[in-house]
């Protein structure tokens, strides 16, 4: 199926994909950690050796030059979201091929399955305005709230403090990295290649809290 979007150097894109038939693609923490390490390994102009993806401290390999800049990410049980910038011609396509192929091979082997893992080719939307680009930082990082309050976007958040605490302790997104946590996953991100929307962790927290407060805004639906 041909994708109805082309990628251009210097432009920002929301990348996402889900499991075939909306099946689970992350069964446990080991799966999630493996995918996150693949985010680091696959972003390289060198050939990927998946045997090198071992649980050693980052950076555990010399990646060479990056294919894309990653601004944020989030893993959900049956899908994932990425915010990336194309920094090399063909970089997004090459990066996503390495990422999804590598993870599919791993997942099928570990879980004894065969066939495609993902629903189709990855989807993409062009962040072609400053407002939309900034909004994506909220949309991507707020995804885990659906795990504790599935209808919060439609009905509003019932417990803002609980939601904020859940996000704070959800280790499978880049939320912690914007909150100032010192962790090795920081190396996945290239914040300098994105606009400086948040001067501090406090600014980022206020930004996320605002979106929780105004959860009835139509732009957060979907």
NUFISE-464555 format. One record per residue (C-alpha): residue number from 1; x, y, z. Coordinates in pm, whole numbers, plus 32768, in hexadecimal, padded with zeros to 4 digits. Example, Ala and Ser with C-alpha at 12.3 -4.5 7.8 and 13.67 -1.06 7.14 Angstrom:
2
+-----+------+------+------+
! pos !    x !    y !    z !
+-----+------+------+------+
!   1 ! 84CE ! 7E3E ! 830C !
!   2 ! 8557 ! 7F96 ! 82CA !
+-----+------+------+------+
// end
This chain:
222
+-----+------+------+------+
! pos !    x !    y !    z !
+-----+------+------+------+
!   1 ! 8000 ! 8000 ! 8000 !
!   2 ! 8096 ! 814C ! 7F94 !
!   3 ! 80BB ! 8251 ! 80A5 !
!   4 ! 801A ! 83A1 ! 8052 !
!   5 ! 8136 ! 846D ! 80E7 !
!   6 ! 829D ! 84B0 ! 8083 !
!   7 ! 83B3 ! 8506 ! 8172 !
!   8 ! 8496 ! 8635 ! 8153 !
!   9 ! 85D7 ! 868B ! 8207 !
!  10 ! 85AA ! 8785 ! 831F !
!  11 ! 8438 ! 8733 ! 834D !
!  12 ! 838A ! 8698 ! 847B !
!  13 ! 82A3 ! 8569 ! 8477 !
!  14 ! 81C3 ! 84A6 ! 8561 !
!  15 ! 8206 ! 8334 ! 8520 !
!  16 ! 8128 ! 8222 ! 85A9 !
!  17 ! 80C3 ! 80B9 ! 8575 !
!  18 ! 7FF9 ! 7FAB ! 8624 !
!  19 ! 7FEC ! 7E32 ! 8633 !
!  20 ! 7F38 ! 7D6C ! 8527 !
!  21 ! 7DC6 ! 7D4E ! 8587 !
!  22 ! 7E1E ! 7E3E ! 86A3 !
!  23 ! 7ED3 ! 7D20 ! 8751 !
!  24 ! 7FC4 ! 7D5D ! 8870 !
!  25 ! 8127 ! 7DA2 ! 87FC !
!  26 ! 81C2 ! 7DD5 ! 8955 !
!  27 ! 8175 ! 7CAE ! 8A38 !
!  28 ! 825E ! 7D07 ! 8B56 !
!  29 ! 8371 ! 7DF0 ! 8BCF !
!  30 ! 847B ! 7D2B ! 8B16 !
!  31 ! 83C8 ! 7D6F ! 89CC !
!  32 ! 83AA ! 7EE0 ! 8A19 !
!  33 ! 8516 ! 7F00 ! 8A80 !
!  34 ! 8583 ! 7E4A ! 8944 !
!  35 ! 84BB ! 7F38 ! 8867 !
!  36 ! 854C ! 8066 ! 8918 !
!  37 ! 86AC ! 7FE6 ! 88DE !
!  38 ! 8650 ! 7FB1 ! 8772 !
!  39 ! 85F1 ! 8121 ! 8760 !
!  40 ! 875C ! 8168 ! 87B1 !
!  41 ! 87FD ! 8058 ! 86DA !
!  42 ! 8726 ! 8086 ! 85A4 !
!  43 ! 8771 ! 81FA ! 858F !
!  44 ! 88BB ! 81BF ! 84DF !
!  45 ! 894A ! 81CE ! 8382 !
!  46 ! 8A04 ! 808D ! 83D1 !
!  47 ! 897D ! 7F2F ! 839F !
!  48 ! 88BF ! 7EB8 ! 84D1 !
!  49 ! 8940 ! 7D88 ! 8587 !
!  50 ! 8820 ! 7D25 ! 8662 !
!  51 ! 8900 ! 7C39 ! 8728 !
!  52 ! 899D ! 7D73 ! 87BD !
!  53 ! 8859 ! 7DD7 ! 8869 !
!  54 ! 88B2 ! 7D60 ! 89C2 !
!  55 ! 8855 ! 7DF9 ! 8B0C !
!  56 ! 8990 ! 7EC3 ! 8B3A !
!  57 ! 8993 ! 8035 ! 8B95 !
!  58 ! 895B ! 812D ! 8A7A !
!  59 ! 8A0C ! 816F ! 8995 !
!  60 ! 8A58 ! 8001 ! 8962 !
!  61 ! 8AC5 ! 8020 ! 87F5 !
!  62 ! 8B61 ! 8124 ! 8710 !
!  63 ! 8A3B ! 817F ! 8634 !
!  64 ! 8AEC ! 825D ! 853E !
!  65 ! 8A0F ! 8373 ! 84B1 !
!  66 ! 889E ! 838A ! 850A !
!  67 ! 878D ! 8365 ! 8404 !
!  68 ! 8689 ! 8435 ! 84BD !
!  69 ! 866A ! 850F ! 85EF !
!  70 ! 8574 ! 848B ! 86EF !
!  71 ! 84B5 ! 858B ! 87BA !
!  72 ! 83C9 ! 84AB ! 887E !
!  73 ! 833D ! 834B ! 888A !
!  74 ! 823D ! 8278 ! 8940 !
!  75 ! 81F8 ! 8104 ! 8949 !
!  76 ! 8098 ! 8087 ! 8983 !
!  77 ! 8027 ! 7F1A ! 899D !
!  78 ! 7FC2 ! 7EFA ! 882E !
!  79 ! 8063 ! 8028 ! 8788 !
!  80 ! 8176 ! 812B ! 8798 !
!  81 ! 81A7 ! 829E ! 874B !
!  82 ! 82E1 ! 8356 ! 86DE !
!  83 ! 8329 ! 84C2 ! 8691 !
!  84 ! 844F ! 84DB ! 85A3 !
!  85 ! 8506 ! 85CE ! 84C4 !
!  86 ! 8592 ! 8561 ! 8375 !
!  87 ! 8704 ! 85BC ! 8377 !
!  88 ! 877A ! 84E4 ! 8256 !
!  89 ! 86D1 ! 849B ! 810B !
!  90 ! 8618 ! 8353 ! 8138 !
!  91 ! 866D ! 8351 ! 82A9 !
!  92 ! 850E ! 8318 ! 8332 !
!  93 ! 84C5 ! 81F5 ! 8249 !
!  94 ! 8614 ! 8150 ! 828F !
!  95 ! 85F1 ! 8182 ! 8407 !
!  96 ! 848F ! 80F8 ! 8410 !
!  97 ! 84EB ! 7FCA ! 833D !
!  98 ! 8604 ! 7F72 ! 842E !
!  99 ! 852B ! 7FB3 ! 855F !
! 100 ! 83F4 ! 7EF2 ! 84FB !
! 101 ! 84AC ! 7DD5 ! 844F !
! 102 ! 8594 ! 7DA6 ! 8577 !
! 103 ! 847B ! 7DB0 ! 8673 !
! 104 ! 839C ! 7CC5 ! 85A8 !
! 105 ! 84B6 ! 7BC6 ! 858E !
! 106 ! 84F5 ! 7BDD ! 8704 !
! 107 ! 8384 ! 7BCB ! 8766 !
! 108 ! 8332 ! 7AA4 ! 8685 !
! 109 ! 845C ! 79E0 ! 8703 !
! 110 ! 8422 ! 7A28 ! 8874 !
! 111 ! 82AB ! 79EE ! 886B !
! 112 ! 82A5 ! 78CD ! 8774 !
! 113 ! 81D3 ! 7973 ! 8669 !
! 114 ! 81EC ! 799C ! 84F0 !
! 115 ! 8172 ! 7A9D ! 83F7 !
! 116 ! 815D ! 7C17 ! 83F7 !
! 117 ! 815E ! 7CBF ! 854C !
! 118 ! 80EC ! 7E17 ! 84DE !
! 119 ! 7FA2 ! 7E71 ! 843D !
! 120 ! 803F ! 7F0B ! 8307 !
! 121 ! 8152 ! 7FFB ! 82A6 !
! 122 ! 8186 ! 8102 ! 83AF !
! 123 ! 80A6 ! 8234 ! 83A5 !
! 124 ! 8125 ! 8399 ! 83A1 !
! 125 ! 80A1 ! 84FA ! 83BA !
! 126 ! 8165 ! 8634 ! 8368 !
! 127 ! 818B ! 8729 ! 8487 !
! 128 ! 8172 ! 884D ! 839A !
! 129 ! 8127 ! 895E ! 8497 !
! 130 ! 81C2 ! 89CD ! 85DD !
! 131 ! 8079 ! 899E ! 8699 !
! 132 ! 8050 ! 8838 ! 861E !
! 133 ! 81BA ! 87E0 ! 8669 !
! 134 ! 819D ! 885E ! 87CE !
! 135 ! 804E ! 87B0 ! 87F9 !
! 136 ! 80ED ! 8663 ! 879A !
! 137 ! 81CC ! 8674 ! 88CD !
! 138 ! 808D ! 8670 ! 899E !
! 139 ! 7FD3 ! 8570 ! 88CC !
! 140 ! 80EF ! 8473 ! 88CC !
! 141 ! 814A ! 8495 ! 8A3B !
! 142 ! 7FDF ! 848A ! 8AB2 !
! 143 ! 7F91 ! 833F ! 8A07 !
! 144 ! 7FD0 ! 826A ! 8B40 !
! 145 ! 7EB6 ! 831A ! 8BFA !
! 146 ! 7DC7 ! 8246 ! 8B29 !
! 147 ! 7E48 ! 8113 ! 8BE2 !
! 148 ! 7DB1 ! 818B ! 8D2A !
! 149 ! 7C98 ! 8269 ! 8CA7 !
! 150 ! 7C32 ! 81E9 ! 8B4D !
! 151 ! 7B2C ! 82F9 ! 8B13 !
! 152 ! 7BE3 ! 8424 ! 8BA6 !
! 153 ! 7BF1 ! 84DA ! 8A57 !
! 154 ! 7A79 ! 84C1 ! 8A2A !
! 155 ! 7A07 ! 84EA ! 8B92 !
! 156 ! 7B24 ! 85A8 ! 8C32 !
! 157 ! 7C24 ! 853A ! 8D31 !
! 158 ! 7B91 ! 84C0 ! 8E79 !
! 159 ! 7CD3 ! 84C5 ! 8F44 !
! 160 ! 7DDE ! 85B0 ! 8EBE !
! 161 ! 7ED9 ! 8560 ! 8FD1 !
! 162 ! 7EBC ! 83EA ! 8F94 !
! 163 ! 7EEC ! 8423 ! 8E1F !
! 164 ! 8021 ! 84F9 ! 8E57 !
! 165 ! 80B5 ! 83F5 ! 8F42 !
! 166 ! 806D ! 82E2 ! 8E45 !
! 167 ! 8122 ! 83A2 ! 8D34 !
! 168 ! 8245 ! 83E5 ! 8E1E !
! 169 ! 826E ! 8270 ! 8E5C !
! 170 ! 822E ! 81FB ! 8CF8 !
! 171 ! 838D ! 81A7 ! 8C83 !
! 172 ! 833E ! 8159 ! 8B17 !
! 173 ! 8325 ! 82B5 ! 8A89 !
! 174 ! 8406 ! 83E6 ! 8A7E !
! 175 ! 8334 ! 8495 ! 8B8A !
! 176 ! 843F ! 845C ! 8C95 !
! 177 ! 854A ! 84F2 ! 8BB5 !
! 178 ! 8489 ! 8639 ! 8B9D !
! 179 ! 844B ! 8631 ! 8D12 !
! 180 ! 85C2 ! 863D ! 8D50 !
! 181 ! 8605 ! 84D4 ! 8DB0 !
! 182 ! 876C ! 8467 ! 8D84 !
! 183 ! 874E ! 831D ! 8CCE !
! 184 ! 8805 ! 8275 ! 8BB0 !
! 185 ! 86D8 ! 8288 ! 8AC8 !
! 186 ! 871E ! 83FE ! 8AA9 !
! 187 ! 8813 ! 83A0 ! 8996 !
! 188 ! 86F3 ! 8337 ! 88B4 !
! 189 ! 8679 ! 849D ! 8899 !
! 190 ! 870B ! 85BF ! 87D1 !
! 191 ! 865D ! 86DF ! 8881 !
! 192 ! 8743 ! 87E2 ! 87E4 !
! 193 ! 86A8 ! 8796 ! 8690 !
! 194 ! 854D ! 87FC ! 8707 !
! 195 ! 84C6 ! 8950 ! 876D !
! 196 ! 8509 ! 89B0 ! 88D6 !
! 197 ! 83A1 ! 89B1 ! 894A !
! 198 ! 83F9 ! 8960 ! 8AB2 !
! 199 ! 84FD ! 8A29 ! 8B6E !
! 200 ! 84F4 ! 893D ! 8C96 !
! 201 ! 845A ! 87FD ! 8D1B !
! 202 ! 835F ! 88D9 ! 8DD2 !
! 203 ! 82F2 ! 8977 ! 8C88 !
! 204 ! 82C2 ! 8820 ! 8BF0 !
! 205 ! 81F8 ! 87A7 ! 8D1A !
! 206 ! 8117 ! 88DB ! 8D08 !
! 207 ! 80E7 ! 889E ! 8B94 !
! 208 ! 8078 ! 8736 ! 8BCE !
! 209 ! 7F9A ! 879B ! 8CF1 !
! 210 ! 7EEC ! 889D ! 8C16 !
! 211 ! 7E93 ! 8791 ! 8B19 !
! 212 ! 7E0C ! 86B2 ! 8C2D !
! 213 ! 7D3A ! 87D2 ! 8CAE !
! 214 ! 7CB1 ! 8824 ! 8B56 !
! 215 ! 7C7D ! 86BC ! 8AEF !
! 216 ! 7B2F ! 870C ! 8A4E !
! 217 ! 7BE4 ! 87C4 ! 8937 !
! 218 ! 7B8A ! 8722 ! 87EB !
! 219 ! 7CF6 ! 8724 ! 8779 !
! 220 ! 7D4D ! 8614 ! 8871 !
! 221 ! 7C48 ! 8525 ! 87ED !
! 222 ! 7CB4 ! 83ED ! 8730 !
+-----+------+------+------+
// end
